[in-house]
Amino acid sequence: MVERTEESPRGSRVGAGMGAGTPDLTIGVVGPHDLVERVMLMGHSAAPVPCRLVAAAYRDEQEASDKVTRLGGVDACLFASPIPYELARRSGVLTMPATHVQLGGAALTAAIARAALDDRIDPRRVSVDVLNRSEIDEAYADLGLSAAEVHSRDEPGATGTIAAFHERLVRQGASTGALTCIPGVADRLTAAGIPAVRIRPTSAAVRTALHTAALLGAHHRLEESQLTVILVEVPTLREPVRRAAPRYWRDELRLSLHRLLVQEANRINASVWPIDDHSYLVVATRGSIAGATDGFRVLPFAARIRDELGLAVEVGVGMGRTTHDAETHARAALARTQAGKQAQGFAVDREGRALVPPPRMPPQSAGPVKPKGVEVLARLAAKLEGGDTVVDAEGAGKMLGVTPRTARRLLRTLVDEGLAWPLPPNRTPQPGRPRQLYRLIVEKLNR
């Protein structure tokens, strides 16, 4: 089955052999176009349960967070590499379980083998991005090769910054080529004449990642359908009747409150029962309540009851394996609310622990992030005289008002971000460290 939507280029059902009666899971696949296509094609034999894959391909890793947001409600998210996974995680848009295809192990070993077939590359003297050092050392040890002259960078960053890391090492003669996990970096290096080998996931890694994503989605689906009980108490109705109040006042208030709760319950597919003259019991699923409370950050029903009836309510939410357990936990949560404890924590999970959700992080801006190095370059360019763009640490320190040591670190940052080139050291007959010169690429300020 193939589906096309505006936000999701392609969706396909996989694992259909498990039986049509089993509810389908939906897994979002996020990554560059070629890897997403590969995952989609392999999915038909890799998922352990029936599921539907929805593709969200991008042109640049910085688009990962936006693609996750556009996927909407999926049971799990599968990223084609660690970089988009980490960017989406840091931006706070992952509200569902997520995993990524591993690029270490056999994938790195295969890339090393392909590099050995390139006459320009010595696989013992290369630079590697994305993967952590332990993965690199392990792969080289398995091959019986030394990794002493292999340079690594595992921090996420813009495509240009990571490409500049590889290019700088090759230009300095410290590396013979690059092993990169990022398609855009491979394209930039190839265009610049730098030998580059792309690290691609193996078929086994794709199958394992799909299997993991399906299991995460199935577990998430079970969690979402978990039985949940909500207890709503109205302090105004609990208080003794005032003599001056009309006798029918409470009856009308109860009817209005019950009518409002039924409307809210119908909206989230829940059921409502009055317990006594001042409290109500609502039965729903964890998923429906999470959606109505912004992930258990907002009291359910309280805002509308306050706005329409002018009443303050006390609410407790409880989960459990049985209705009795869920109600017991709801009463414990209600007691916390009545004791005036923190607003978050009005829900108790099925283990009896207060459920305090993590704070919601704002999503990253969709626009490009201005590198810090651009600001340093602009300050230096404003003080350059006679069109000379070559500086050393001492001269840059005077222009920036910092020590030579700090200036040297800032100049290295410019090199890492592709905003400066290190020139051969200026050797002099005098003893001491030769002067390291840098050519500032001020042309990039106009882009």
Phi, psi and omega in degrees: 000127180238130179236148176233133176226171182293317184272332182245107187304324183205141175230141179218145180270135181231160177068028186293346181292351181283351179117135185288342183283345181279132181296137182285143170268157175241124181241124176274132181249115186243129179169185176294159189305314186292320180288323177297317178299321180294317178297317181298320182288326181280344187298335184298338181242000189257332186281136181280345179226159178300132180205163179243127178265132179240120185277139174223082184272148179231168176263335181220145184301332181295347179274358188301314182299317180296321179296321178296317179299320182286342178296330181076217185276100173241158181280332179202162181233133179243120178262143185284349177200169181293331186297305179297327177299313182293320179296318179293321180296316181292331181281347178083016182269354182278100177256006180229164176299147182212152175211177180217160178286132181284136179247003174272194176061237185296326179296317178292320179299319178296321178294321177297320179296318178294325178295325180293336178278350179268119183298339183277344189248131168260110186298347177275351180227075181225174173241143184231135177250169174071308185288146179281164188297323182296322177296320180293312181299322181294317180296317180292322178297321178297330179271356182072027180249152177277137178253016184298328182252022176264123181264144184224152174215115183251000179284138175295154179187175178293154181303318180295323180294316181289322177298321179295326177300312179293314185297320180299316182295322179291317180298326180279352181082008179277347182216153178256354181174178185238141168249111187236145177267355189250118181305316181298325178292317178300319180295317180295317181294318179298318179296330180272002179081018180265126178301128182218138176238126181275133176276113182250144180293147176281163178298323179295321179294322179295315180298317180297318180294319177296320179298314180296316180298320180295319179293320177298318179295320180295318178295320178297320179297319178295320178297320182294330181270008181297138182296134182225135179243135177242129174253127180242121177241144181246106182303325181299320179282342180279337183286156178300150181291131175281139183297327183286342183283142177298152183294326183277355184302312182295320181298317178295320180295319178296317180297316179296319180294317180296319179298318180293317180296322178296318178299314180294321180293319178299326181295331181246018178058047179243173179236149184234137173224134173286137179266310177211200186283357181221009182215156183223154177240129179241131179247128182210193174251159180300319182298317182293322179289321179300320179293326182277349184238019182054049178071040179065035175256343183232136178300131178290141174071340191297318184295315182291322178297320179293316184291321186266329184245350180069026182250143170266139180235159174246131188231139172227135181242131180226147178238155180187171179282339176228166178298322180298314179298317181296320179292322178299317179291327177294321178293324177295319179293322179296321178297324177296318179296316182291334178281356177078024178283181187310144182300314174284141186108013177283359178243144178239130183281180186289349176268000179087012181261143178297131181266106178247104184291152176293154179297143179285123178271139178293141178294153178294150177296140180289340181283164180294142179272130181284121181297148178296328182299333180297322179296317178296316180299319180296320179295319178292317182298327181292340183251001177289144182239145176067018179075006180284126182248013180258127180225164170238179185296321182293313179295319179295323179298320179294321181290326183268348182074034180231172180286157177304325180296315178295320179297322179297321178293320179294323178293324176294326176296319177299320179296316181298329182265009177073024182255001178203155177243131174284132179262161178305141181303141180276092184284134180230160180294339182292147179291164178108179182292131177294150182289124177269121181259151179227137173261120180281132180268076184291344179300333182288347178289338183269001183273000000 
